[in-house]
Amino acid sequence: MNRLISSGYQSRMSSRSVRERLGLALAFVAFVLVVACQPTNFKPIEASTNQNLYEASLRAEKKGWWSLAAKGFEQLTFQLPARDPLLPLAFYHLGVAHENQDEFILAAQAYSRVPENFPEDTLAALATFKAGICYSNLWKRPDLDPDYGTTAISTFQSFLAAYPDSPLHDSAQKEVDHLKDMFAQKNVETADLYAKQHAWDSSIIYYKYVVVTYPETPSLKHALLGLVKAYRAIAYRDDANDACAQLREKYGKDRDVRYTCGEAPAPKADSLATKPAPPAAPAKP
C-alpha cells in the first residue's frame, strides 16, 4: 500500500516537473524565435534553463534590442525562485531595457525591486540611484504635476541615507538640489501669478514657503523681492524691512536688491528686462 502511494506521489511530482520544464522550454523557444527575426546575425544558443535565458537576454541588451531584452528579463522575474541569485540581476537589467525605451515608470519599478527584495545585493545602491533618475525624468518642468518630482527626491534621499559611501553620493545630492530648485521655481511662479492679480496674502504664503523651505536655491532672491513688494502693497512696513534685511545679508551688492530696499537708484530698463538664466540641470550619469 505504501509503495503504491509513494509511486503515485512520485508519478505526480514527475508529471509536474515535466510540465514545468516543458513550460520553460516553450517560453525560451518563443524568445529564440523572436530573436531569430532580428535583422542581424545574432543567434542565441538553444537552451531550456534560466541561466541560458538570462544570457540570451543579456546578449539582446548588448545589441541594443531593448524590447526583446525586456521580454526575456521580465520572463525571468516571473519564473526564477525568490532567492535565486539571478533574480536581482534580472530586475536590474529589466530596468535598463525599459529605461532605454523611455519607459521610465516601468524602469523605476524594476530598479526598485532590487533594493526592496535584495537590500544587501551589490546592485542595490546603483538600482536605487537609477530609479531616482527615472522618476526625475518624468518631471521635466516646474509647471507640470510635481508628483514624480516628489518621488524622485524621496528616492534620492533614501539613497543618500542608505549608501553614504557610494561613489554616486555627490551625483545624487546634485539631483536633489536640482529638484529642490524646480520646486522653488514652481512656488515662485505661483506666487507671481497671485501678485499680478494683487492677491497679496496668497502671494505672501508662497513666497514665504520658498524662503523657509528652499533657502539654498537660486529662487530665494526672487521670493524675498516678491515679499518686499507684497508687504509694501498692504502697508506691512516692518515685514518689508525684515525681508530687506535678509536680502542685504545675502545679496548686499546686488543692484536690484539695493534699489528695492531704497539704497540705490533704479536699474537701467534693459537690466530689468533681462532675467538671469536658470541654473543648468546636473548632467545625467
C-alpha positions in Angstrom: 0.0 0.0 0.0 2.7 2.5 1.0 4.6 1.6 -2.2 1.5 2.4 -4.2 1.1 5.7 -2.5 4.7 6.5 -2.9 4.6 5.5 -6.5 1.6 7.7 -7.2 3.2 10.7 -5.5 6.4 10.3 -7.4 4.4 10.0 -10.6 2.5 13.2 -9.9 5.8 15.0 -9.0 7.4 13.7 -12.1 4.5 14.9 -14.2 4.6 18.3 -12.6 8.4 18.5 -13.2 7.9 17.6 -16.8 5.2 20.3 -17.2 7.5 22.9 -15.6 10.4 22.0 -17.8 8.1 22.0 -20.9 6.7 25.4 -20.0 10.2 26.9 -19.6 11.3 25.3 -22.8 8.3 26.7 -24.7 9.0 30.2 -23.3 12.6 30.1 -24.3 11.7 28.7 -27.8 9.3 31.7 -28.3 12.1 34.0 -27.1 14.6 32.5 -29.6 12.1 32.7 -32.4 11.7 36.4 -31.8 15.4 36.9 -31.7 15.8 35.0 -34.9 13.7 37.7 -36.6 16.1 40.4 -35.7 18.0 41.9 -38.7 21.4 40.7 -37.6 23.4 37.5 -37.3 22.7 37.4 -33.5 21.8 33.7 -32.7 21.3 32.8 -29.0 22.1 29.2 -28.3 19.2 26.8 -27.8 18.5 26.2 -24.1 15.8 25.5 -21.7 17.4 26.8 -18.4 17.0 30.1 -16.6 20.7 30.7 -16.9 20.7 30.4 -20.7 17.6 32.6 -21.0 19.4 35.2 -18.9 22.5 35.0 -21.1 20.4 35.3 -24.3 18.5 38.3 -22.8 21.8 39.9 -21.9 23.1 39.5 -25.4 20.0 41.1 -26.7 20.6 44.1 -24.3 24.2 44.4 -25.5 22.9 44.5 -29.1 20.5 47.3 -28.2 17.4 45.2 -28.8 15.7 46.7 -25.8 12.2 45.4 -26.3 13.5 41.9 -26.8 15.7 42.1 -23.8 12.9 43.4 -21.7 10.7 40.4 -22.6 13.5 38.0 -21.7 14.3 39.6 -18.4 10.6 40.0 -17.5 10.0 36.3 -18.1 12.9 35.5 -15.7 11.4 37.7 -13.0 8.3 35.5 -13.2 9.9 32.1 -13.2 13.0 32.5 -11.0 12.8 31.3 -7.4 12.5 34.1 -4.8 16.1 33.8 -3.7 17.8 32.9 -6.9 21.0 34.9 -7.4 19.9 35.7 -10.9 16.7 37.5 -9.8 18.3 40.8 -8.7 20.2 40.8 -12.0 17.0 40.2 -14.0 15.2 43.1 -12.2 18.1 45.4 -12.8 18.5 44.6 -16.5 14.8 44.8 -16.9 15.1 48.3 -15.6 17.9 49.1 -18.1 15.8 47.8 -21.0 12.8 49.8 -20.1 14.9 53.0 -19.4 16.4 52.8 -22.8 12.9 52.8 -24.3 12.0 55.9 -22.3 9.6 53.7 -20.3 10.6 55.4 -17.1 7.7 54.2 -14.8 8.3 50.6 -15.7 12.1 51.1 -15.4 11.8 52.7 -12.0 9.5 49.9 -10.8 12.0 47.3 -12.0 15.0 49.0 -10.4 13.2 49.5 -7.1 12.6 45.7 -6.8 16.4 45.2 -6.3 16.8 47.2 -3.0 13.3 46.2 -1.8 13.9 42.5 -2.1 17.7 42.3 -2.1 18.9 45.2 0.1 22.3 43.6 0.6 22.9 42.9 -3.1 25.8 44.8 -4.7 23.4 46.3 -7.3 21.1 47.7 -4.7 22.7 51.1 -4.5 23.0 51.6 -8.3 19.4 50.4 -8.8 18.1 52.9 -6.2 20.0 55.7 -7.9 18.8 54.8 -11.3 15.2 54.6 -10.0 15.6 58.2 -8.8 16.9 59.2 -12.3 13.8 57.6 -13.9 11.4 59.4 -11.6 13.3 62.7 -12.2 12.9 62.2 -16.0 9.2 62.1 -15.6 9.1 65.7 -14.2 10.9 68.0 -16.7 9.4 71.4 -16.0 8.2 73.2 -12.8 4.8 73.9 -14.3 4.0 70.2 -14.7 2.4 68.0 -12.0 5.2 67.5 -9.4 4.2 64.1 -8.0 7.1 62.3 -9.8 9.4 65.1 -8.6 8.4 64.3 -5.1 9.0 60.6 -5.6 12.4 61.4 -7.2 13.5 63.4 -4.2 12.3 60.8 -1.8 14.2 58.1 -3.8 17.5 60.1 -3.9 17.2 60.9 -0.2 16.7 57.2 0.6 19.8 56.5 -1.5 21.9 59.1 0.4 20.8 57.7 3.8 21.3 54.1 2.9 24.5 54.4 0.9 26.5 57.3 2.3 29.8 56.0 1.0 28.7 55.3 -2.6 30.7 56.9 -5.3 27.3 58.2 -6.6 26.7 60.2 -3.4 27.7 63.6 -4.9 25.6 62.9 -8.1 22.6 62.0 -6.0 23.0 65.2 -3.9 23.2 67.3 -7.1 19.9 65.7 -8.3 18.2 66.6 -5.0 19.5 70.2 -5.3 18.2 70.4 -8.8 14.8 69.0 -7.9 14.5 71.4 -4.9 15.3 74.3 -7.2 12.5 73.2 -9.5 10.1 73.1 -6.6 11.2 76.5 -5.5 10.6 77.8 -9.1 7.1 76.3 -9.1 6.2 78.0 -5.9 7.6 81.4 -7.0 5.7 81.2 -10.3 2.5 80.6 -8.3 3.3 83.5 -6.0 4.0 85.7 -9.0 0.6 84.9 -10.5 -1.2 85.9 -7.3 0.9 89.1 -7.1 -0.2 90.0 -10.6 -3.8 89.7 -9.5 -3.0 91.8 -6.4 -3.9 88.8 -4.3 -1.1 89.8 -1.9 -2.0 87.5 1.0 -1.8 84.4 -1.2 1.4 85.5 -2.9 3.0 86.1 0.5 2.1 82.5 1.5 4.0 81.1 -1.5 6.9 83.5 -1.3 7.4 82.7 2.4 7.2 79.0 1.7 10.2 79.3 -0.7 12.1 81.4 1.8 11.6 78.8 4.6 11.8 75.6 2.7 14.3 76.3 -0.1 16.7 78.9 1.3 19.7 77.5 -0.6 18.1 77.7 -4.1 18.6 80.5 -6.7 14.9 81.3 -6.3 15.5 82.7 -2.8 16.3 86.3 -4.0 13.2 86.3 -6.2 11.0 85.2 -3.3 12.4 87.8 -0.9 12.0 90.6 -3.5 8.4 89.5 -4.0 7.8 89.6 -0.3 9.1 93.2 -0.1 6.7 94.2 -2.9 3.7 92.3 -1.4 4.3 93.6 2.2 4.6 97.2 1.0 1.4 96.8 -1.0 -0.6 96.0 2.2 1.4 98.5 4.3 3.3 95.9 6.4 6.4 98.1 6.6 8.1 96.1 9.4 7.8 92.8 7.5 9.0 94.5 4.3 12.0 95.8 6.3 12.7 92.3 7.6 12.7 90.9 4.1 15.1 93.7 3.0 17.4 92.8 5.9 17.6 89.2 4.6 18.2 90.5 1.1 21.1 92.8 2.3 22.6 90.0 4.3 22.7 87.5 1.4 22.8 89.8 -1.7 24.1 93.1 -0.3 25.8 94.3 -3.6 23.0 93.2 -5.9 21.7 96.2 -7.8 18.1 95.1 -7.8 18.2 94.4 -4.1 19.7 97.8 -3.4 17.1 99.5 -5.5 14.2 97.6 -4.0 15.4 98.3 -0.5 16.0 102.0 -1.2 19.8 102.1 -1.3 20.4 102.8 -5.0 18.8 104.4 -8.0 16.6 102.4 -10.2 18.5 99.9 -12.5 18.5 100.7 -16.2 15.5 99.5 -18.2 17.4 96.8 -20.1 18.8 95.3 -16.9 15.2 95.0 -15.5 14.0 93.4 -18.7 16.8 90.7 -18.7 16.4 88.0 -16.2 19.3 85.7 -15.2 19.2 82.3 -16.9 18.1 79.5 -14.6 20.8 77.1 -13.5 21.5 74.2 -15.8 20.3 70.8 -14.7 23.1 68.4 -13.5 24.3 66.0 -16.1 22.7 62.6 -16.0 25.0 59.8 -15.2 
